[in-house]
Amino acid sequence: MPYETSGTIQSWAEEDRPREKLMLKGKAALSEAELIAILINSGTVDLTAVDVAKIILKSVGNNLNELARLSIKDLSKFRGIGEAKAISIVAALELGRRRREQDRPQRARITCSRDAYNEMLPHLLDKPHEEFWILVLNRANEVLRPVQISTGGVSGTVADPKLIFRHALEQLASGLILFHNHPSGNLTPSQADKDLTRRLKDAGRLLDIPVLDHLIFTDKAYYSFADEGIL
C-alpha cells in the first residue's frame, strides 16, 4: 500500500521545512520526526525525509528509547535509509546518551538499589544484547568507576570472577555492586544468575571486598538481589 505523502519538502512553506523551521522558531518547535528528517537530509522519490522519519518512529511506537535500540543494520532496512543515514541517526542518539551521562555527578553515593540502578542507566539503557558490569565503590559507598566486564548475545553473557576482582583490586575497592541486563525485559533471575551471585559473594568475602548487591537491569525496572533477601 503506498504511503500518503505531503509532496517534496521544497514545495512546503519555508516555515514548515525542518531546517528553516528550526532557524525561525527554534529547536523546541520541531517534532521528533522533523528532527530526524534533518539528520537524514533527504527522502525517496515519493517520500519526504519527514515521511521516512515518521515511518521509522511508527515502527518503534514513537518511542525514542526504542529507536535508540535499533542498530545500523536495523535502520538500513527502511526505504530511503542507507548506511550513511543510519549512522547519522545512531550517532545523534549516542550523543544524547553521553550528554545525559555527563550531566550526572562525577562521584555519586549509593545508598539504595534505586541509586545503583540510576547510576547505570547511561551505560545499560537501550542495549539489545546482554552485558555484565560492576560498580566499584569506596568505603563511603561512593562510585569510583563503573566497569564493563563482558558483552554477550541476546540471552547471556559471561562474568569471569578473576576479571571482576582484578578490576576491584586495581581500584582499591571497598565494595562491589554487580549488574547485568535482560534485553527481553524479564526481571526473574535464572538459577545461573543465583549461582554466579553466590560464587562472587563468597570470593568477595575472602578478599574483603563485599558484594553489596546484584541488579538485573531492564530499561524500565530492575531486580535487586539484596532487596529480595537472596544475596
N, C-alpha and C positions, 0 to 999 in steps of 0.2 A: 504494500500500500504506500503510495507516495506521501511524503511529509508535507504538511502545509507550511509554506514559507511566506516571507514578507518582502520578497524581492531582494536585490542586492543592497548591501549596506550603503553603497554610493548613492542609491536612489532615495535614501531616507533624508528627512530634515537633518541639518547639521547637528542640532542639539540632541538628536536621538542616536547618532552614531557613537559607539562606545568611547573611542578615543576623544572625540570632540566633547562628548558629554562630560567626561572626566575633567577636561580642561575648563569647561564652562561652569559646571555645577559641583565639582569636587568628587573625590573617590567614593564618599559615602552614598552618593546618589545612584551609583551603579548597582545592578543586581549581580548575583554570583555568575549568572550566565554571561553578562556583559563583561565582567572582569576576565573570565576565562576566554571570551572571544578576543580580547586584547592580546592574550598570551598566544593564541593560535593564529591570529592575524587574518586568516582567510578561510573561506568555506569551500564548497564544491560548486559545480556548475549550477545546481538547483537548490543549494542550501547556503545561507549566510553563515558566517562564523558564529553568530549568536544562535542560530538554529542548531548547529552542530553542538555547541556548548549545552543547549537545553536538552538535547538527546542524551548526552553523556550524563548530565545531572539527573535526568529522569531515571536512568539505569541504576543509579545508586540511591534512589528515593530522595533526591535533592539534599543529601546528607554529605557535607564536606568531609566529615571524618571517614565515611565510607569511600569517598573519592580518593582520599589520601592513601587508602589501602591498595588501590589499583597500581599495577606495575606498568612499565613502559610497554610491555607486550600486550597487557590488557587494553590499554588506551589505544594502541595502534590498530585494534580490531574495529574501531569505529570509522565509518566512512568519513573521509576528509582529514583523518588524523594519521599522519606518518610518524616515523620515529622522531624526527626533529621536534614536531609539535608535542608529542607525548613527553619528550624530555623536558620541554619548557614547562609543562603542567606539573610534572613530578618535582622539578627544581623549585618552582614557586611554592608548592606546598611544603617542601622541606625547609625553605627559608622561614616560612611561617612557624613551623615546629621549632626551629632553632631560636627564633625570636622569643617564643614563649619560654624556652629553656633559659635563655639569658636573663629574662626578667625575674627569674627566681633568685632567692637569696643564695649567696655563694656557699654558706655553711649552715644548712638547716639543722634544727634539732628535732630528733624523732622522739615523740612522747607516746605515740599510739600507732596502731596499724594504719589508720587513715593518713597520718603524716607520712608513713613509709610509702603508701600507695601513691599519694600526691607527688612525692619526690621522684617516683619512677615513671610518672605519666609521660614526660617528654621523651623518655627512652623506649618505652614499650607500646605507646599508643599507635594504633593503625598497622601493627605488624601482621603480615599474612602468614608468618611461619613462627615456630616456637623458638624462643631464646631463653637462656639462663643467665641471670645477673646476680650480683651481690651488692649490697650497700655496706661499705666499710665504715665503722663508727669508732669514735674515740671514747674516752671514759665518761664524757658528758653526753654521750649518745648523739653527738654532732656528726654529720656526714663528712667523712674525709674524702671519699670519692665513690661513685658508682663504677662497677667493673663488669663488663660483658665477659662471661665465661665461655659460652658456646652459642652457636646458631644451628638450628636443625631444620626439619621439614615441617609439614603442617600438623603432624601428630606426635612429635617428640624431639628431644634434644638431649645431649649428653652433658652431665655435670661431673667433672673429674675432681674428686676431693683433694688430690695433691695440688692441682692448679688453683683451686679455690683458696686453700690455706697458704699457698705460696704468696698469692696477692695479699692476703691478710697479714702475713708476717712482714712482707716488704713495707706495708703501710703502718706497721706497729699498731695494728687494730686491737681494740679492746672489746669489740663485739661485731657480729655479722647479722645481716638480715638477708635471707635468700628470696629470690624471685624467679618464677618462670611464668610465661604467658600461655594461655589457651586461646588460639585464634577462633576456635569454634564457639567460644562464649560459655562453655561448660565449666562450672566452678567446682565440680566434685573432684577431690583428689583421688588419684589411682593408687593402687597398692604399691606400685613402683615409686610414686611420689612420697608415700608414707615411709617406705623402707629407706629411700635416699635421705630423707629428713632425719631419720633416726641415726643413720651412719654419720652424717655430718655433725649432728648434735654431740654424739659420742666423741668424735675426733676433736671438736672444739673444746670439749671439757678437758681432754688430755693436754691441749695446747694453751689452756687458759684464755681461749678466745670464744666465748659463748655464742652459740647460735640463738638469737633472740626471737626470731620468727621466720616463717616461710610463707610467702604470699603467692597464691595463684592469681594471676593478673588477667583481667579482660578489660575491654575498652570502657565498660560501664560499671563494673563492680569488681570485687576481689574476695578471696577466701583466705583467712588468716588462721594458720595452724595454732598460733598462740591463743587467739580469741576463742577458738573452738576447743581449747584444752587438750590438744593431741600432740603438742610439741614435746 
